[in-house]
Amino acid sequence: MDEFVDFGSGYQASSRESAEEMADFIEKWLGNPLLKRILGYTTRRCTCGRRIELALKKYAGEDVELCFRCNLAYQIIRKVLDGIIHKVGDSKESVIEHLRDPMWRKGLSSVLEGISKYGPVKPFTAYAPFLIVWNFTNACNLRCAHCYQNAEKKAPDELSTEEALRAVDILADAGVAYIAMSGGEPLVRKDFFTVAERIKENEMAMSLATNGTLLTEEVVRKLEKLNCLFVQISLDGARPETHNTFRGRQSFERTIQGIKNAVNSSMTVGIATTVTKHNYHEVMDIIDLAEKLGVDIFMHYNFIPTGRGKDIIQLDLTPEEREDLLNRMASMTHSRKISLLSTAPQYSRACRDFNTLSLTHFDTFGQKGENIDFLAEFVGGCGTGRLYCALQPNGDIIPCVFMPIVVGNILKDDFIDVWHNSPVFIDIRDRDAFGGCGTCPELKICGGCRARAYGYYRDLKGPDPGCILNRDYWARLSSIEVSRGDATA
């Protein structure tokens, strides 16, 4: 499977408007010293729950029971929001509509709590991960050559159904807004829909990353009923022979049928393509096919030398090939019906040259403006360790699915404590210390891919050798080798 990291496209029709409004709110908070001072009070936790989230919920018109302190926090938040809305000139009804969306509300709560804890830093670190990518199982009905998870059979220590449900509750209590179910192939587990139901009950958004071969019409209907926002389907070629060489078992036809079934639903549908020398010259054909099928999003995935990907490291793109691909995609953002996204943080730089602003793998905006420029630096390219992290099938917490460094376990450790205090996460957030990338003028909106730095150099702070601005590092690799051990911190 390919990692799922897109947390905005699940309601893409309003995501640009939402992002701009959130940028307005955040910037006004950051620009007002008084507001920053009162965040310390309004973002405290209470026996009632997350104080800031409860206040936003009440502001949106929902019936919420509040103690005296939480009601005081609500009165403060109400006056602040009314003042910001007046200053921005926005519609209060529009803001309330967004706040009624639990994902938007939880996300804004985590942003404000993060500002309270870390201050007005760019790139930003949320109080709790906005997104969790959950490798729900190691079992898979395919055996892909580039699988980061080395997935095939169920791992002996995978969480039971009861443990998985408890993990969902822990993430909800921490303030996580979005869970992306990945794998292996998550639909292989018989309790997938049981756990997905618990995600819905906790008012968290959910998405699915799948190889598409199990996306029957019945499965798609079940996903819709569970309010699954986004389905991302892996497709590594526009032709059967290209896709099947990587995915095997004559999977192309079944994947295409799965895409068609998903497109005939209310869910946003994306295609994920891990680009290597094997399919590099077929990417435009894949995009054409995606548009023909009615897909909403094409996502270019950076190849990462981890899992089984270590065995095909020689197929990685050169910096020149990657730059060419990113520029070609960026040049089409105004003319294509389909959204063109990339997990390569350098895509932000490429898009800027074509009067487009990319929030890396989150969304692209056709025009630049003050609000969006601010948001780009605030989001800051790769969100690993700042906006999201990942879970393994046994509950181990890792920075991202391409970075197998265990920093804790969801059932054994305090999740929020791990998020804030893990030395690994702290290192990832220290961008000024990055080798190669640390002195780059694009540091705030990019920062390079930490998984690639780790994959090539076993160094979280190392350079991303795939960037055209780091071509010297690529050239100095006398032989493309990667350590085959995993690390634990």
Backbone hydrogen bonds, N-H to C=O, Kabsch-Sander energy under -0.5 kcal/mol:
donor,donor_aa,acceptor,acceptor_aa,energy
5,V,3,E,-0.6
7,F,5,V,-0.8
11,Y,8,G,-1.1
12,Q,9,S,-1.5
14,S,11,Y,-1.7
15,S,11,Y,-0.5
15,S,12,Q,-0.7
16,R,12,Q,-0.6
18,S,14,S,-2.8
19,A,15,S,-2.9
20,E,16,R,-2.4
21,E,17,E,-2.4
22,M,18,S,-3.0
23,A,19,A,-2.5
24,D,20,E,-2.2
25,F,21,E,-2.4
26,I,22,M,-3.0
27,E,23,A,-2.6
28,K,24,D,-2.2
29,W,25,F,-2.3
30,L,26,I,-2.8
31,G,27,E,-1.9
32,N,29,W,-1.3
36,K,32,N,-2.0
37,R,33,P,-1.7
38,I,34,L,-1.8
39,L,35,L,-0.9
40,G,36,K,-0.6
40,G,37,R,-0.7
41,Y,38,I,-1.0
42,T,38,I,-2.2
43,T,39,L,-2.1
44,R,41,Y,-1.3
46,C,49,G,-2.0
49,G,46,C,-1.2
51,R,44,R,-1.0
51,R,49,G,-0.8
54,L,50,R,-2.6
55,A,51,R,-2.1
56,L,52,I,-2.2
57,K,53,E,-2.2
58,K,54,L,-2.3
59,Y,55,A,-2.3
60,A,56,L,-1.5
61,G,58,K,-1.8
62,E,57,K,-1.9
64,V,62,E,-0.7
66,L,64,V,-0.5
71,N,67,C,-2.6
72,L,68,F,-2.1
73,A,69,R,-2.1
74,Y,70,C,-2.2
75,Q,71,N,-2.3
76,I,72,L,-2.0
77,I,73,A,-2.8
78,R,74,Y,-3.1
79,K,75,Q,-2.0
80,V,76,I,-2.4
81,L,77,I,-3.1
82,D,78,R,-2.5
83,G,79,K,-2.1
84,I,80,V,-2.5
85,I,81,L,-2.8
86,H,82,D,-2.0
87,K,83,G,-2.3
88,V,84,I,-3.2
89,G,85,I,-1.8
90,D,85,I,-1.5
95,V,91,S,-1.8
96,I,92,K,-2.7
97,E,93,E,-2.1
98,H,94,S,-1.8
99,L,95,V,-2.4
100,R,96,I,-1.3
101,D,98,H,-1.6
105,R,101,D,-2.6
106,K,102,P,-3.1
107,G,103,M,-2.3
108,L,104,W,-2.5
109,S,105,R,-2.3
110,S,106,K,-2.3
111,V,107,G,-2.1
112,L,108,L,-2.6
113,E,109,S,-2.5
114,G,110,S,-2.2
115,I,111,V,-2.3
116,S,112,L,-2.0
117,K,113,E,-1.8
118,Y,114,G,-3.4
119,G,114,G,-0.5
119,G,115,I,-1.9
121,V,119,G,-2.2
124,F,378,F,-2.9
126,A,386,R,-2.3
127,Y,110,S,-1.7
130,F,387,L,-1.9
131,L,387,L,-1.8
132,I,178,Y,-2.1
133,V,389,C,-2.1
134,W,132,I,-0.7
134,W,180,A,-2.9
135,N,133,V,-0.7
135,N,391,L,-2.8
136,F,134,W,-1.7
136,F,182,S,-2.0
140,C,152,E,-1.9
143,R,247,R,-1.0
145,A,246,F,-2.1
147,C,144,C,-1.3
148,Y,1,M,-0.6
150,N,147,C,-0.7
152,E,138,N,-1.7
158,E,155,A,-1.4
159,L,393,P,-2.7
164,A,160,S,-2.7
165,L,161,T,-2.4
166,R,162,E,-1.9
167,A,163,E,-2.1
168,V,164,A,-1.9
169,D,165,L,-1.9
170,I,166,R,-2.2
171,L,167,A,-2.3
172,A,168,V,-2.3
173,D,169,D,-2.5
174,A,170,I,-1.6
175,G,171,L,-0.8
175,G,172,A,-0.9
176,V,171,L,-2.3
177,A,130,F,-0.9
178,Y,130,F,-1.6
179,I,205,A,-2.6
180,A,132,I,-3.0
181,M,179,I,-0.6
181,M,207,S,-2.6
182,S,134,W,-3.3
182,S,180,A,-0.5
184,G,139,A,-0.5
185,E,139,A,-2.8
188,V,185,E,-2.1
189,R,186,P,-1.1
192,F,189,R,-1.6
195,V,191,D,-2.2
196,A,192,F,-2.5
197,E,193,F,-1.9
198,R,194,T,-1.3
199,I,195,V,-1.8
200,K,196,A,-2.0
201,E,197,E,-2.4
202,N,198,R,-1.6
203,E,200,K,-2.0
204,M,199,I,-2.0
205,A,177,A,-2.8
206,M,227,N,-0.5
207,S,179,I,-1.7
208,L,230,F,-2.4
209,A,181,M,-3.0
210,T,208,L,-0.5
210,T,232,Q,-2.7
215,L,212,G,-1.3
216,T,214,L,-2.1
220,V,216,T,-2.4
221,R,217,E,-2.0
222,K,218,E,-2.0
223,L,219,V,-2.3
224,E,220,V,-2.2
225,K,221,R,-2.0
226,L,222,K,-1.2
227,N,224,E,-1.9
228,C,223,L,-2.4
229,L,206,M,-2.6
230,F,206,M,-0.7
231,V,268,T,-2.5
232,Q,208,L,-3.1
233,I,231,V,-0.5
233,I,270,G,-3.0
234,S,210,T,-2.0
235,L,272,A,-2.6
243,H,239,R,-2.2
244,N,240,P,-3.0
245,T,241,E,-1.2
246,F,242,T,-0.9
246,F,243,H,-0.8
247,R,243,H,-2.9
248,G,244,N,-2.1
251,S,248,G,-1.2
255,T,251,S,-2.6
256,I,252,F,-2.7
257,Q,253,E,-2.1
258,G,254,R,-2.1
259,I,255,T,-2.3
260,K,256,I,-2.3
261,N,257,Q,-2.4
262,A,258,G,-2.2
263,V,259,I,-2.7
264,N,260,K,-1.4
265,S,262,A,-0.8
265,S,263,V,-0.7
268,T,229,L,-2.2
270,G,231,V,-2.7
271,I,297,I,-2.7
272,A,233,I,-2.4
273,T,299,M,-2.6
275,V,273,T,-0.8
275,V,301,Y,-1.7
276,T,274,T,-0.5
277,K,315,L,-2.7
279,N,276,T,-1.0
280,Y,276,T,-1.5
282,E,279,N,-2.0
283,V,280,Y,-1.0
286,I,282,E,-2.0
287,I,283,V,-2.3
288,D,284,M,-2.3
289,L,285,D,-2.4
290,A,286,I,-2.6
291,E,287,I,-2.3
292,K,288,D,-2.3
293,L,289,L,-2.0
294,G,290,A,-0.7
294,G,291,E,-0.9
295,V,290,A,-2.6
296,D,269,V,-1.9
297,I,269,V,-1.6
298,F,339,S,-3.1
299,M,271,I,-3.0
300,H,298,F,-0.5
300,H,341,L,-2.6
301,Y,273,T,-2.9
301,Y,299,M,-0.6
302,N,300,H,-0.5
306,T,304,I,-2.2
308,R,147,C,-2.7
309,G,147,C,-0.6
309,G,306,T,-1.9
310,K,307,G,-1.3
311,D,308,R,-1.6
312,I,309,G,-1.2
313,I,310,K,-0.9
315,L,312,I,-2.5
316,D,313,I,-1.7
322,R,318,T,-2.5
323,E,319,P,-2.5
324,D,320,E,-2.2
325,L,321,E,-2.3
326,L,322,R,-2.7
327,N,323,E,-2.4
328,R,324,D,-2.3
329,M,325,L,-2.4
330,A,326,L,-2.7
331,S,327,N,-2.2
332,M,328,R,-0.6
332,M,329,M,-1.3
333,T,330,A,-1.2
335,S,332,M,-0.5
336,R,332,M,-1.9
339,S,296,D,-2.6
341,L,298,F,-3.0
341,L,339,S,-0.6
342,S,360,T,-0.6
343,T,300,H,-2.5
347,Y,344,A,-2.2
348,S,345,P,-1.5
350,A,346,Q,-1.9
351,C,347,Y,-2.8
352,R,348,S,-1.7
353,D,349,R,-1.0
353,D,350,A,-0.6
354,F,351,C,-2.0
355,N,352,R,-1.5
356,T,351,C,-1.9
357,L,365,F,-2.5
358,S,356,T,-0.6
359,L,363,D,-3.0
362,F,359,L,-1.7
365,F,357,L,-2.8
373,D,369,G,-2.9
374,F,370,E,-2.2
375,L,371,N,-2.2
376,A,372,I,-2.6
377,E,373,D,-1.7
378,F,374,F,-2.2
379,V,375,L,-3.3
380,G,376,A,-2.7
382,C,446,C,-1.0
385,G,388,Y,-2.3
385,G,399,P,-0.5
386,R,383,G,-2.2
387,L,383,G,-3.4
388,Y,383,G,-1.7
389,C,131,L,-1.4
390,A,398,I,-3.0
391,L,133,V,-2.3
392,Q,396,D,-2.6
395,G,392,Q,-2.3
397,I,408,G,-3.0
398,I,390,A,-2.4
400,C,403,M,-0.6
403,M,400,C,-2.3
405,I,403,M,-2.8
406,V,404,P,-0.6
406,V,487,A,-1.2
407,V,397,I,-2.9
408,G,397,I,-0.7
410,I,395,G,-3.0
413,D,409,N,-2.6
415,F,413,D,-0.7
418,V,414,D,-2.4
419,W,415,F,-2.5
420,H,416,I,-2.1
421,N,417,D,-2.6
422,S,418,V,-2.0
426,I,422,S,-2.4
427,D,423,P,-2.2
428,I,424,V,-2.1
429,R,425,F,-1.8
430,D,426,I,-0.7
430,D,427,D,-0.9
431,R,429,R,-1.7
433,A,430,D,-1.4
434,F,431,R,-2.1
435,G,461,K,-4.5
437,C,435,G,-2.5
438,G,434,F,-1.4
440,C,437,C,-1.6
443,L,440,C,-1.7
446,C,442,E,-1.3
450,R,448,G,-0.7
453,A,449,C,-2.0
454,Y,450,R,-2.5
455,G,451,A,-2.7
456,Y,452,R,-2.3
457,Y,453,A,-2.4
458,R,454,Y,-2.0
459,D,453,A,-0.9
462,G,459,D,-1.8
467,C,464,D,-1.5
470,N,467,C,-1.6
471,R,468,I,-1.1
473,Y,470,N,-1.2
474,W,470,N,-1.4
475,A,471,R,-2.5
476,R,472,D,-1.6
477,L,474,W,-1.3
478,S,476,R,-1.4
481,E,479,S,-1.2
487,A,404,P,-0.7
489,A,406,V,-2.4
